[in-house]
Amino acid sequence: MTSAAQPETRRLRRLVLQVVLLGLLAQLAVALLVPDSAPVVDLASAGGWLSGAAGLPLVAALLVLTFIGDLVAVPIRHEDDQTEELTLFEAAVVVGALLLPLHWALVVPVVASVLTSVARRRQPLKAVFNAGNLAAGAAVLVGTLHLVAAGGSGVTVPVVLALCAGTLAFTTLNLVALSRVLAVVGGDDPWAVVRHGARLSVITAAGSVALGASTVTLAWAAPALLPLTVMPAAALAFAYRAAALEIEERTMSSRLLELSKVLAGRLDADEVVEQFLALSRMAFGADLAVAVLLPEDGSGEPPLTVLHDAESGIRRRSADLGELGLLGCRSGATLLSEGLPEGWRQAALAPLESDGQRLGVVVLVTRTTGRRLGARQLSLLTPLASALGVALRGAAHLQQLTEEKSKLQAVVDQSSDGILVLDGDGVVLLWSPALTALTGRTEAEALGAPLSRSLHTIGSDGERCDPFTAGRSALTPEAPHTTVELLLARTDGEQRVIRCAHAGVFAEGELVRDVVIVHDVTRERQVERLKADFIATVSHELRTPVTPIKGYADLLRRRGESMTLERRNECLEVISDRCDHLARLVEDLLLASRISATEGSATAQVELGSGDLVALVHRAAGDFGADGERVRLSLPVDPVPVTCDPMRVIQVLTNLIGNALKYSAPDTPVDVRLVTEAGAAHVDVADHGRGIPADQLERVFEKFHRVEDPMRMTTGGTGLGLYIARQLATAMGGTLQCTSSLGTGSVFRFSLQQVVPVPVQLGGRLVPEARSDGAEPQGARLQAS
């Protein structure tokens, strides 16, 4: 028993105990509180051949009659697969209540119920429940009758009314007890069960009173006619059977309707099979429903068996030998009673087929003699099995489509390029997440609208254009692929360069689909422009020192002997200075290349040690000759030791001061100030030049970036100086930041960590030793990671 069934079993046992206690208390109450125990109808006073029927022989005869009445049962299946039986038991109890003394009338029905349970091999729990339930009902019926009728009073109007009331109470108790069982086992609403069964209970009560009272009346008044009571008993049994068939047909119709909805609406193969087995088993009243399914071609898996029964629910396992034998049945739908797996009494088998391919078999099984399957059930099962085969094939196709769609959706969702699908009129059918990031428009805004509403583009002529028309004009059935490049205006105003690769799908010469891959080539175009600008800049920068070198060299070659010594030295000085400039330019290019080769790290180009930042600032400012007179220094008097590579510090400071002099007017000063705070030293280089736009403050530290347009620039430079400076500052454990205001000037702050003195013991006294936090010892060379 499963863990889920254990609470249900405990509740059912508690209910059975309650019913048994109710039956015992009802029997005791009637036996103690109802004084008259004589039979209502005394056959001894009737005369004739039954006048001698009394005492134990009559008790035995009525016990047999009640036992037979309980055996003659018409089963009724409820919608939750629970079975109720309509019997002649109530009519036999009416006969016993009229002919037997009180105590025998109470005991005989209970004993007959126990005998019936033994004969039918009912489960102990069900047998105990039936005995307790019938004990309570019999007590109510017998007690009601004996409270109204005196012993020997015969069948009078008050007796008939008492019988009707008692029998109706009997059937009502049975109905209420059954509703409680169905609520525990099937989860049904008890009051709904009572409402649905009320009409049948009233009919059962009336029929039982009519049959029982007429039988007793004939036995008392005309014993010779007593055999004729078989006819009304048969009529009542026939009525019960007709009512049972009506209920069974209604239940089957309800189940088949649910089954048709399952086959039409369920898309998961496993769920379809499980629901089909559960509903078909309950619809046809089988004990077990089985589906033996063949594996997919080439899977190498064994056939699968799916079972559903009332006790265990759904189970899945590999098919055993007996179930594999069912797959070999090639005679189509058939009823089987031989060669079945152990425990199966009868089976209705229908093949599972779709498009001429065998998928397996569906089998409905009975295990007891109480349930039978016939040609009618088989005729209904066959088309249902065919519908199941179609549903399984459809579910398999849907699963394949779902998997393919999932793959395609993953491509669309994860692609870095935008993907969109248009119909023949340029209306958006698909809009990928990458397009949302590229354009700033959401999928909800784009779907169902013309592409021109979502993409605002500019053509090569500088005029706004329809992005769909720009590609559609070049698509033909013979050449269904084309690529156009457009300028895209985002929703936030930013402009991007996009390349749209169109792939048209044509039908009968008309475009029906246009699949477009949108690639953002803005960065590529920027790189191409940077390359062109760099080539132009480097060419200009190289030409600048080369021109005077070549000019003075030619001058010296042609007229050197006639020139004065002073003039020759001046020419050589210019050549030397221009060579130094050329060497610095080449060194910057090589250093930038080495930094790029180490993934943007200048660590390998730095030898960390310590140095006095005050002295290094003095030295850097003194390298500018006449221009250096514009540099105003504000430095501490005392040394400021920092963790650094002194040569690289001078290189960074020279670049910052040189930029400040270059980008400010010749008559404006450049302020260099050194301050210390919180263990760090900061060198601020401030100019009073044109300033840097806010959106360019970080980009000035990018390689080859120039704030000026290379076609109209008024200053020289390769765009490498600030890039190298920041990389070197970072490699020395420092930072390089920029603040600026347009029209006012810029301030570059170069920060380094100060050296912290560490006391050491030398000769019995403490001497501070310079050390930087986390720095390598002086002279150690850091290698690239």
DAVENBEL-V883179 format. One record per helix or strand of 2 or more residues. SS is the DSSP state (2 for helix, 1 for strand). FROM is the first residue (numbers start at 1). LEN is the number of residues. If there is no record, write none. Layout:
ss=<SS,SS>
from=<FROM,FROM>
len=<LEN,LEN>
//
This chain:
ss=<2,2,2,2,1,1,2,2,2,2,2,2,2,1,1,1,2,1,1,1,2,1,1,2,2,2,1,1,2,1,1,1,2,2,2,1,2,1,1,2,1,1,2,2,2,1,1,1,1>
from=<3,43,48,55,73,83,89,102,124,157,190,223,269,288,304,313,321,334,346,357,375,418,427,433,443,451,456,464,467,481,495,510,522,565,603,609,613,631,641,646,670,680,694,699,721,735,745,756,765>
len=<31,3,3,17,5,5,11,19,25,30,32,43,16,6,6,6,7,3,9,10,40,6,5,7,4,4,3,2,6,9,13,11,41,33,3,4,18,4,4,17,8,7,3,3,11,7,10,7,7>
//
